[in-house]
């Protein structure tokens, strides 16, 4: 394939001519009344089919006793059944005394963690966070919009910190956390980050674990959502932050979360939280008032179905076989349509659920808007930043897993077309003002 | 059977002789090293077996689409699938737009309701409850210990109100609510109440719905946990409070809750909340930050298994057939062992999960303690009152459903024995001080 020209070096005439071509193509797509969705990190039906056997893995005659002898059908078991703790402790690299297994949503666990911290504080807090004049969180950005929504709900001030290729800008993080005791936490998706697909470097993990925090009850919210979710044969390795925190003398600093939402069934998965036993003791007392216990039958289903870490890896290989081609399709299309034109850059993640693309400054909102008008839904531009405000208006999150291959092909064609159109207009406007 | 003597009329010698007899019997029980539990309202395994088919009611080949076309396996469906709303709206006598279907625990829903009210307020609040100097709740007592625990967790001051035979003492409730704007709510288990088994009279419901509340964002927490849980052929009828609130011009006053915990499987049931659409709109915005959605597969399981209200009633008849004999056993034993002695009184509920017994004043703690020493666990004395403080130290909650018939027979024998012993000693002490 011919190497394409840098659009920034084209003459105004050439750009105008290109714009007319793209406009015609765009109108043609618009007339097709498409309805395609690349907005959320949702598994596709074929991925869900991989867990079909889980529906009937517990038969009426089977023992539904947990390892501790409790009847999984009845009340009780506040923090999960022992065999689920055992399995998911392995997944997160912690001991089984350092996990609690919850309901179907790790987001729910994170929300409730912050809610409890606001109302009661965390282990070691001198007062509830909500009693402070201001509570602030660091938000490596671009990041996960639902994390930011939790901060907004609880009126927690968000401070954006740049995501670099090895994780958050640690110089900025260290400086802020050292100086301001109203900074109580930081949101991290440390492996195959949402949306960049970046895995934190060992040094980043060590610096987070060891840095000096002015707030003595500072917490790292470690959302390890994609810990076994590879989309390439190159598997990123993430350093164990809990071990690093212990080694650095900050054993209570990290709250880790994960779930099987993108391993088994998103609506009916199992969520897990890991942290120090002291933290867990505090939390257990609080959740004992909230609930009598999680759905233990569903936990047992998961243990019987997933069995052990080897089986989880095999299962995730099957997931990867379904979604790898989708990631490749998107990456190839981006390269063939946008490569060399100097109007967009994007990452090539080894795992996770997203491809993160940066347009020229000031183009993202318009691209998402144009795509929507042609029937292609993307995550709203800005959503990956606190308060929905991308200061350079350039980041767009592409979620390629849910559409079929053919839908995805059309959707990404439309998307590239919109990037072209908006970029050309942006360059033309710039030329006009020269 | 011979009518027994009023212990209060026996001579000291006779009482001393009885005490020696009972002490011998008590020691004999103690030597048997019993381990029997009548502490919590837990279904027995035979009750759980009634829902065995639910485990496999969704087969891998079946459609797992909800009525709105959504794939129950995937993310989404914040407030429940339409067919679950339809079914449980009928159970609570509301419209399907007035319910949300949650996870496995109505307690969790109630906890979260209060938590949200403290942090953000409810629909119509001028400020979050937690910003007020004091927040108070009325607690009809005896009542449900887990309701009171929620108040304690959130530092909500509890004001005990007497439970009468037709519900809470409404004269007291009306007066308190009219005068004090820091009273934000009242806990109610309106049908087959925990622990008394009382169903609120129509007039009580109307007075709750219509009373003047100084706090404009006053809420009734209506925990209709036992709405289809009869243990007698006489079914109590509860007036629809939501309709009464609408009729009285207070449509947003009540939050109703129920669950299938004691219909299907306690750990793996489905919880429901019903209230005005305005209330629900406020709540939906908040839970949209907490979760992407509940376990829709489990909701679908419930709809496929329970089908409709007629099926629910048939299913509950089967439950009643298992637990009726246990209630009858306890009531017969109480009558034969304690009847006519003027040392205890108890209710005869038509439904619910408990028998509530009052001893002579100042005896409940000692009875529960003695029973525990003989291996029979009861709900801690005082638990049915705010702060665990039963001012007359007389109320004991008996939960007869979980033990087998033969276990229950032994347990209630031990219990009656303990009531006899403690009562005689109490009467003797009184005689001594005459």
Interface residues (C-beta under 8 A of the other chain):
Chain A: X40 X42 X43 X45 X48 X51 X52 X53 X55 X56 X58 X59 X60 X64 X71 X72 X73 X74 X75 X76 X77 X103 X104 X105 X107 X108 X111 X112 X115 X118 X119 X120 X130 X146 X149 X150 X152 X153 X154 X261 X265 X266 X267 X268 X286 X289 X290 X291 X292 X293 X294 X295 X296 X297 X298
Chain B: X40 X42 X43 X45 X48 X51 X52 X53 X55 X56 X58 X59 X60 X64 X71 X72 X73 X74 X75 X76 X77 X103 X104 X105 X107 X108 X111 X112 X115 X118 X119 X120 X130 X146 X149 X150 X152 X153 X154 X261 X265 X266 X267 X268 X286 X289 X290 X291 X292 X293 X294 X295 X296 X297 X298
